[in-house]
Amino acid sequence: MYALITIVGIVVTLFFLAGFWRGLMNAIAEYRAGGPEPHNVPDYRYGGIAALSVVASAAIIAGAGFSPAMIYAGPLLALVTAAGCGLAFFVEDKPAS
């Protein structure tokens, strides 16, 4: 299980770094464009996903009390969270050049 968590961790780290790099390049391009700062808020609906992650976290924490194997689910859930953060950089719109 350690090997699986390590491999998934490496993949998620690379995905997050690629997304972060994309976000950085978009921010630099937007700054160089010199346009006014946009005030519109994207219409993303992440409330349901946030609620689901809270329930999943609670279930994993409670499950660890019933089965020692659930200890491994915590790091995997953290990796899913990091992957979601990396994905957010790919979902955002590129600035107009």
N, C-alpha and C positions, 0 to 999 in steps of 0.2 A: 504494500500500500504506500510505503514511503516513496518508492520509485515512481508510482503513478502521480502522487501529489507533486513530486519534484518536476516531472516532465510537464504536467499541466501548468505548474507554476512558471516554468521557463517559457512555455508557449504564450501564456497570458501576459507575462512580463513583456515579451517582444511585441505582442499586440497592443498593449497599453502604451509602450514607448513609441510605436509607429503612430498611434492616434495622437499622442501628445506632440510628436514632431509635426504632424499635420496641423494641429491646432496652433502651434507656435508659428509655423509658416503663414497660416491664415491671418494671425494677429499682426505679424510683421507687414504682410501685404496690405492689410486694412489700414495700418498706421501710415505706411508710405503713400497710400492713395490720398490721404489728407482730407477725406470726406468727413462730414459731421457724424458724430456718434449716433448710431441708430437707437431709438427709444422704444421700438416695438418689441414685444415679448413673444417669442415663438409659442405656438399653440400646441405644445407637447403635453400629453396627459400621462404623467408618471405616478399619479397618486395611487393607482391600483397596484402597480409594481412595488412601490414603497411599502404599502400595506402587506403585500405578499412576502416581501423580504423580512418584515418584522415577525410575521407568523412563522416563516421558515426558521428564523433564528431562534425563536422561542421553542419551536418543536425540537430543534437540534439540541438546545441546552437541556430541555426536559428529557429528551431521549438518551442523553449521556448518563442520566441517572438510572436508566433501565438497562442500557446495553453499553458496555465499554467500546464497542465498535463504532458507536455514534461520535466518539472523539474525533474520528477521521473526517466526519462530515463538516465540522467547523472550518478547517482550512479550505476545503473545497468550496464552501459557501463564500468564504472571503475571496477566493480566486474568481468566483462568478461575479462578485461585486466589482473587483478590479477590471474584469473584462467589460462589464457594463460601463464603467467610467471611460475606458478606452474607446468603446463603441460610440460614446457621446461625441467624441471629436470627429468621427466619421459621419455622423448624422447631421451635424451643423452645416449650414450653407456656406459655400465658399464666397468670400467677398468679391464683389464685382470689380474687375480690373479696368 
